[in-house]
């Protein structure tokens, strides 16, 4: 748990972490750069919230495609 906190994931579930990884791997280089730039300008709490939101949105879009 401490390792996750240090990595900026807080108490996020494994599903959210996996969705984040999948979303970033499938994103265009421009989109990845945009997300990373935004993350760099945020506080740790804001980063955690932003990652969770993007991951949840990605999962919703993925489910809607099925």
N, CA, C and O of each residue as an XYZ file, in Angstrom:
264
protein
N       0.824     -1.190      0.000
C       0.000      0.000      0.000
C       0.864      1.248      0.000
O       0.550      2.221     -0.685
N       1.932      1.228      0.750
C       2.830      2.379      0.757
C       3.445      2.591     -0.611
O       3.627      3.724     -1.056
N       3.762      1.492     -1.270
C       4.356      1.600     -2.597
C       3.388      2.307     -3.550
O       3.802      3.157     -4.338
N       2.095      1.954     -3.477
C       1.102      2.595     -4.330
C       0.998      4.081     -4.015
O       0.882      4.904     -4.923
N       1.038      4.426     -2.739
C       0.985      5.834     -2.367
C       2.188      6.581     -2.917
O       2.054      7.693     -3.430
N       3.340      5.985     -2.814
C       4.558      6.621     -3.332
C       4.490      6.807     -4.840
O       5.013      7.781     -5.381
N       3.848      5.873     -5.505
C       3.733      5.953     -6.957
C       2.603      6.883     -7.388
O       2.405      7.096     -8.584
N       1.867      7.435     -6.442
C       0.815      8.380     -6.777
C      -0.531      7.759     -7.061
O      -1.419      8.427     -7.591
N      -0.703      6.497     -6.721
C      -1.967      5.829     -7.013
C      -2.909      5.825     -5.824
O      -4.076      5.462     -5.975
N      -2.446      6.214     -4.652
C      -3.336      6.244     -3.502
C      -3.937      4.877     -3.257
O      -3.234      3.867     -3.239
N      -5.231      4.857     -3.070
C      -5.928      3.597     -2.781
C      -6.725      3.122     -3.988
O      -7.745      2.453     -3.826
N      -6.283      3.453     -5.184
C      -7.027      3.075     -6.387
C      -7.003      1.574     -6.594
O      -6.017      0.892     -6.312
N      -8.112      1.095     -7.091
C      -8.236     -0.346     -7.334
C      -7.335     -0.767     -8.490
O      -6.886      0.051     -9.292
N      -7.095     -2.036     -8.541
C      -6.257     -2.605     -9.610
C      -6.908     -2.372    -10.974
O      -6.205     -2.154    -11.961
N      -8.248     -2.415    -11.043
C      -8.950     -2.182    -12.305
C      -8.668     -0.791    -12.852
O      -8.463     -0.614    -14.053
N      -8.660      0.192    -11.963
C      -8.386      1.567    -12.375
C      -6.942      1.685    -12.853
O      -6.672      2.332    -13.865
N      -6.025      1.070    -12.137
C      -4.615      1.109    -12.543
C      -4.420      0.455    -13.904
O      -3.691      0.974    -14.750
N      -5.078     -0.692    -14.114
C      -4.970     -1.389    -15.394
C      -5.588     -0.579    -16.526
O      -5.056     -0.541    -17.636
N      -6.724      0.073    -16.238
C      -7.380      0.909    -17.247
C      -6.483      2.076    -17.631
O      -6.386      2.431    -18.805
N      -5.824      2.674    -16.634
C      -4.910      3.785    -16.908
C      -3.788      3.324    -17.839
O      -3.478      3.991    -18.827
N      -3.197      2.206    -17.524
C      -2.090      1.677    -18.329
C      -2.559      1.408    -19.764
O      -1.894      1.795    -20.725
N      -3.698      0.751    -19.896
C      -4.226      0.418    -21.216
C      -4.563      1.687    -22.007
O      -4.273      1.777    -23.200
N      -5.175      2.661    -21.333
C      -5.545      3.911    -21.983
C      -4.301      4.639    -22.491
O      -4.274      5.108    -23.628
N      -3.283      4.731    -21.652
C      -2.068      5.442    -22.049
C      -1.323      4.705    -23.165
O      -0.737      5.343    -24.040
N      -1.341      3.390    -23.143
C      -0.664      2.632    -24.192
C      -1.374      2.767    -25.533
O      -0.733      2.711    -26.582
N      -2.691      2.943    -25.508
C      -3.443      3.063    -26.750
C      -3.569      4.507    -27.232
O      -4.053      4.745    -28.338
N      -3.142      5.470    -26.421
C      -3.251      6.888    -26.784
C      -2.183      7.259    -27.816
O      -1.146      6.607    -27.940
N      -2.480      8.326    -28.543
C      -1.495      8.847    -29.486
C      -0.359      9.507    -28.707
O      -0.542      9.895    -27.553
N       0.804      9.636    -29.325
C       1.912     10.315    -28.629
C       1.542     11.738    -28.189
O       1.974     12.199    -27.133
N       0.741     12.424    -29.005
C       0.320     13.781    -28.659
C      -0.562     13.773    -27.412
O      -0.400     14.613    -26.526
N      -1.486     12.831    -27.346
C      -2.375     12.734    -26.187
C      -1.589     12.380    -24.926
O      -1.830     12.951    -23.863
N      -0.654     11.442    -25.039
C       0.183     11.074    -23.884
C       0.958     12.286    -23.374
O       1.037     12.516    -22.167
N       1.527     13.056    -24.292
C       2.290     14.246    -23.901
C       1.377     15.272    -23.222
O       1.771     15.907    -22.244
N       0.167     15.429    -23.740
C      -0.791     16.357    -23.151
C      -1.148     15.945    -21.723
O      -1.159     16.779    -20.817
N      -1.436     14.667    -21.527
C      -1.799     14.157    -20.196
C      -0.625     14.291    -19.233
O      -0.803     14.731    -18.097
N       0.565     13.919    -19.675
C       1.745     14.004    -18.808
C       2.053     15.453    -18.420
O       2.425     15.722    -17.277
N       1.901     16.380    -19.360
C       2.144     17.793    -19.056
C       1.152     18.284    -18.006
O       1.520     19.009    -17.082
N      -0.101     17.884    -18.157
C      -1.108     18.301    -17.178
C      -0.808     17.698    -15.809
O      -0.932     18.383    -14.793
N      -0.418     16.434    -15.770
C      -0.103     15.787    -14.500
C       1.052     16.490    -13.789
O       1.044     16.612    -12.564
N       2.035     16.949    -14.544
C       3.198     17.613    -13.951
C       2.837     18.917    -13.253
O       3.540     19.357    -12.344
N       1.737     19.533    -13.682
C       1.354     20.830    -13.105
C       0.398     20.691    -11.921
O      -0.063     21.694    -11.375
N       0.098     19.457    -11.524
C      -0.891     19.226    -10.469
C      -0.236     18.813     -9.152
O       0.910     18.364     -9.113
N      -1.008     18.983     -8.076
C      -0.592     18.468     -6.770
C      -0.817     16.957     -6.761
O      -1.537     16.449     -7.620
N      -0.232     16.235     -5.828
C      -0.452     14.780     -5.776
C      -1.924     14.385     -5.683
O      -2.347     13.436     -6.343
N      -2.707     15.094     -4.880
C      -4.131     14.765     -4.771
C      -4.869     15.026     -6.079
O      -5.733     14.244     -6.476
N      -4.529     16.118     -6.741
C      -5.155     16.424     -8.024
C      -4.788     15.377     -9.066
O      -5.626     14.977     -9.874
N      -3.528     14.932     -9.046
C      -3.097     13.884     -9.993
C      -3.896     12.604     -9.793
O      -4.338     11.976    -10.754
N      -4.073     12.230     -8.538
C      -4.809     10.998     -8.241
C      -6.251     11.113     -8.754
O      -6.771     10.178     -9.365
N      -6.883     12.242     -8.508
C      -8.257     12.451     -8.960
C      -8.335     12.454    -10.482
O      -9.240     11.855    -11.063
N      -7.389     13.127    -11.126
C      -7.357     13.209    -12.582
C      -7.151     11.830    -13.201
O      -7.830     11.481    -14.167
N      -6.236     11.053    -12.664
C      -6.000      9.692    -13.170
C      -7.247      8.836    -13.020
O      -7.629      8.117    -13.944
N      -7.880      8.914    -11.859
C      -9.095      8.134    -11.628
C     -10.178      8.531    -12.626
O     -10.836      7.665    -13.203
N     -10.366      9.831    -12.832
C     -11.403     10.296    -13.749
C     -11.146      9.827    -15.175
O     -12.051      9.320    -15.838
N      -9.912      9.996    -15.647
C      -9.589      9.542    -17.004
C      -9.764      8.037    -17.149
O     -10.263      7.559    -18.168
N      -9.355      7.298    -16.138
C      -9.478      5.834    -16.185
C     -10.938      5.416    -16.198
O     -11.322      4.534    -16.966
N     -11.758      6.038    -15.357
C     -13.184      5.694    -15.324
C     -13.861      6.056    -16.641
O     -14.700      5.302    -17.133
N     -13.504      7.205    -17.217
C     -14.059      7.590    -18.518
C     -13.658      6.581    -19.596
O     -14.468      6.219    -20.450
N     -12.410      6.135    -19.547
C     -11.929      5.151    -20.518
C     -12.717      3.845    -20.392
O     -13.115      3.255    -21.396
N     -12.937      3.403    -19.158
C     -13.686      2.167    -18.947
C     -15.125      2.299    -19.444
O     -15.677      1.350    -20.001
N     -15.733      3.463    -19.247
C     -17.102      3.692    -19.732
C     -17.145      3.641    -21.256
O     -18.043      3.029    -21.835
N     -16.177      4.282    -21.901
C     -16.123      4.272    -23.375
C     -15.901      2.864    -23.883
O     -16.506      2.454    -24.873
N     -15.045      2.128    -23.219
C     -14.742      0.756    -23.617
C     -15.981     -0.122    -23.488
O     -16.248     -0.950    -24.358
N     -16.739      0.054    -22.406
C     -17.959     -0.726    -22.191
C     -19.036     -0.352    -23.212
O     -19.806     -1.211    -23.642
N     -19.092      0.913    -23.598
C     -20.093      1.360    -24.553
C     -19.824      0.790    -25.948
O     -20.755      0.618    -26.734
N     -18.576      0.500    -26.255
C     -18.218     -0.057    -27.557
C     -18.620     -1.523    -27.706
O     -18.776     -2.026    -28.819
N     -18.785     -2.198    -26.571
C     -19.094     -3.637    -26.618
C     -20.519     -3.884    -26.978
O     -20.944     -5.036    -27.060
